[in-house]
Amino acid sequence: MDPRKLEHFVAVAESGSFTRAAAESRISQSGLSASIRALEDELGFLLFERTTRHVLLTSAGAALLPHARRIRLEVAAARATAAAVRSADSGSLALGAVQTFTAVDLPAAIAGFHAAHPAVEVTLREAPTLDLMADVMAGRLDLAFVALDAAPVPAGLSTLVDYAETLSLIVGDDHPLAGRDEVRLDELARVRFVDFQAGLGLQTFVESLFDNAGVGRNITFRTSEMDQALALVRHGLGAAVVPAPIAQRSGLPCIALAPGPPARTLALIGRAALPLTNPAARAFTAMLGLPA
């Protein structure tokens, strides 16, 4: 059933006149009459008693009127909702990020987006790069901040922007290296290390960094949480290679790695169809300074 025909029916019923209803609906009177006749043919009964002076509802028309009014309101609400989502004033935004992503201050970015678009429901998921890529591909995430060193961007996904993230070595205050400004990778062969669980993006990059330099590491602790890694280092249980912004915020002795400093490549990815189909995602990337 065409909602527009129901709107015409309600307009005639409430105005009691085809002429007034046509003017209010911004349609010709013949067009309005044709719409009502088509609705009556579809329903199989007359909706109005037509006289030379009045247009009166039949009993069937009177029974239909409250339902038609409700449908009209629901259609108007649906149109308003669709318009709001289309303009990023409503809807949802699902973001993903690797745990150690530091190129963008995500809490600040999300807070800024929420202030500008308070009706948009924003969610954030932390996971390894491969999991995030799969979620973007499947439509479970709109955008994800990933580490490209962990995996190349597969077909079906698009890189919106690249970021470089410098890495540093952190140690405890009483560590023998605590007073150094710089250290070569080959000096770290006998150093005890705190590292991340195998397969995580940062762990994969750091492992490749030392393997390519021909330096073996003595890994005595592994964790999946950055806070846990920092705590282990703070208690003197090992050194760790972490993103430089995290190293600087930790308050621990921060030592540059030579030659270098090494940097890994991070990226913001979305599905390959551009521009982004989710208006909230477009608004978020615009806030980050990316082209629409």
N, C-alpha and C positions, 0 to 999 in steps of 0.2 A: 504494500500500500504506500503510495507516494505521500510523504509528510506534507508536501506543498498543497495537495488537495485538501488535506485535513485543515491546514491553516485557512484555506479559502472558506471551508465549511464553517469554521468557528467565526470567521469575520462576518459572514452573512447572518449567522445565528445571533451574534451579539449586536449587530447594527440593525437587523430587521429589514435590510434593504440591499438589493444587489448593487444599486448605484453607489451607495455610501461605502459598501464593502469593497467594490472595485477601486474607488478612489483611495481608500485606506491601504489597500494591498498593492497599489500602483500597477494595476493591470486593467486592460480594457474590460468593459462590462460583458462583451461577447466572450472574451477569453475566460472570465470568471464563471459565466454560465456554463461554458463547455467543460470547465474543470469540475463543477458540481455535478453535471450530468454524467461525466466519466466516473466519478466516485459512486454515484447512485447505481450505475450499471455494474460496477465492480462489486458493490455490496449486495445488489439484488433487491433493493427497496428504495422508496422515495424518502428523502430527508426533509423536504419542505412542501407545504401547501402553498401554491403560488396563486395569488389573486391580483386583481388590478390595483389594490391599495396596499396590501400587506404581504409579507412573506412569513409564514408561520411554520414552526417545526412540526413534523409529524411525530407520532409517539416513538417511532424508531429513531428519528433524528434527535429527540430529547434524550433518549437512552444513550445515544452515541456521544452527545456533547461533552459530558464530563471526561470521558476517555480521550476524546480529541483534544480537549484543553490540556490534559496531563501530557499527552504525547507532544503537543506543541511546546510545552515548557521543557520537556526532556530534550527535544531537538535543539532548542535555543541554548540549553545548558551544554549540550555536546558541542555545538558550534563555538561557544565561548571557550570551552576547555581546549578544543583543538587550536583555536586562535592563540590562546595563552601559551600552549606548548610550542607552537610555531614561532613565537616571539621570545622563547626562552624564559617566560614568566612562570612556567610550571613544568611538570614532568620530572625527570630524574637524570642523574649523571653518575655513571659508574666508572671509577678510576682504579688503576692498579699501579703498583710501584715495587721495585726491588727494595729490599730492606735498607740497603745502604745508600740509597739515592740522595745526593746532596746538591746536585746542580741547580735545583729549584727548591726554595723553601716551601714545601708542600703545605704544611699547616697554615702558613701565612697566605698562600695562594688560595687555598680552599676557604679560609675565613673571608678573604676579600671577595671571592665569588659569591659566598653565602650572603654577604652584606648587600651585594648588588642584585642578587636573585634569591631572596629568602624563601620563595615557594618551591624552589627546585630541591628535590631530595638528593643529596650527594652521599655516595658511599666510597670507601677506599679499602682496597685489599692489598696486603703485602704478600708476595710470593716470589719464587724463582722466575727467571726470565722465560723459560720454556712454558711454564704454567700460565704466565700472563699472556704470552703470545697466543696460546690455545684459547684462552678466555676471550680475547679480543676477536679472534677469528670466528668464534662461535656466537658472538654477540652478547656474551655475559658481561663484558666490559666495553665501554666506549673508547677509552684511551688508556695507555699504560706507559709508564716510565721504566725502560728496560736497559739491560747491559748488553750491548751488541757484541762484546767479547765472548759472551757465553754462547751465543748462537746468532747466525745471520737472520735477517728479516725474511721470512718465507713469502712466497707468492700469495697474494690475497691480502697482505698487510702493506701499509705505507709508512715510511719514516717522515714525520712532520718536522722534526728538528733534531740535530745532533748536539751533544754536550761532551766536553772533555772534563774528566775528573782526575785530578792529581792524587797520588798516593804517597803516604809518609809512614815511617816506622815510629811506633810509640813503645816506650819502656817504662818500668817503674822508677820512682825517684832514686832508689838505691842501686839501680842496674849499672854495671860497668860502662855502658854506653851513654848513660844519662847526660853526660857533659858534652857529648859530641854534637856538632852542627850537621855533619854529613857522614855517611857510612857507605862503603861499597858493598855490593851484594856478596862478593866472595869473602867478606869479613864475617858473614853471618852464618857460615856453615856449622859452627858449633853452638850457636845461640839457641836456647830453648824458645819454642814458638807457641803462641796461642793462635789457632786458626779456626776457620769456619767449617761446617759440615761439607763433605765432598759433594760437588754438584751445584752448590750455590754460586751465583755469578762472580762475586768477589773472590771466593776461594779458587775458582777456575782460573781467573786472570792471574792471581798471585802465584799459583802453582806453575803456570806457563812462564811467568816472569823468571822464576828461579830455575826452572828446567832449561830454558833457553840460555841462561847464563852458566849452566853446568854446575849449579850450586845445590847441594842437598840440604834439606832442613830437618832439624830435630823437633818434630811437632809433638808436644806432650799433652796439650789440651785442645779439644775441638768443641765448638758450640754452634748453635744456630741463631743465637741472639747477640746483637752488638753490645747491649748493656752488660751481658755476662762476660763477653770478651774483655771489655774495658775493666771490669772488676777484677778479673784474673790478672791482667797486666798490672793494675794498681797495687795488687798484693804481691807483686814481685815474682809471679809464677811463669812469666815468659814475655817475649816481645810480640808485637802484632803489626801487620801492615794493614792500614785502614785509609779511607778517604781523608785527604788533608783537612777539610773542614771539620770532620769528626775528631781528628787528632787535636786540632787547635782548641776545640770546645772542651775536650776531656780534661784539660789542665795537667796532663801528663807530659813528660819530656818528649818533644817531637823532633825527629831527626830526618833530614832529607836523605833520600836514597840516590846513590850515584852508580853508574852514570844515569842521568835523567834530569829531573825526576820522572818516574814512569807515570803514565796517565792511561786510563781506560776510556773507551767510548760508550757513552750512554745516549739514549734517544727516547723521544716521545713518539709512540706509534699509534696508528688507528687502522681501521679497515681501508682497503685500497680505494674504495669509492670516494672520490673527492668532488665537491666539498662534502664535509661531514653531514650526514643526514639528521643527526640529533642537534637541534638548535642550542641546547644547553652545552653540548660539546663544542660547538662553534664559538659560543660566547666565552667558554673557558679558555680556548686556545687564543682567542682575540685578546683576552685579559693578559695572557702571557706574552703578547706582542707578536703573535704569529699572524700571517695574512689569512683572511677569511676564505 
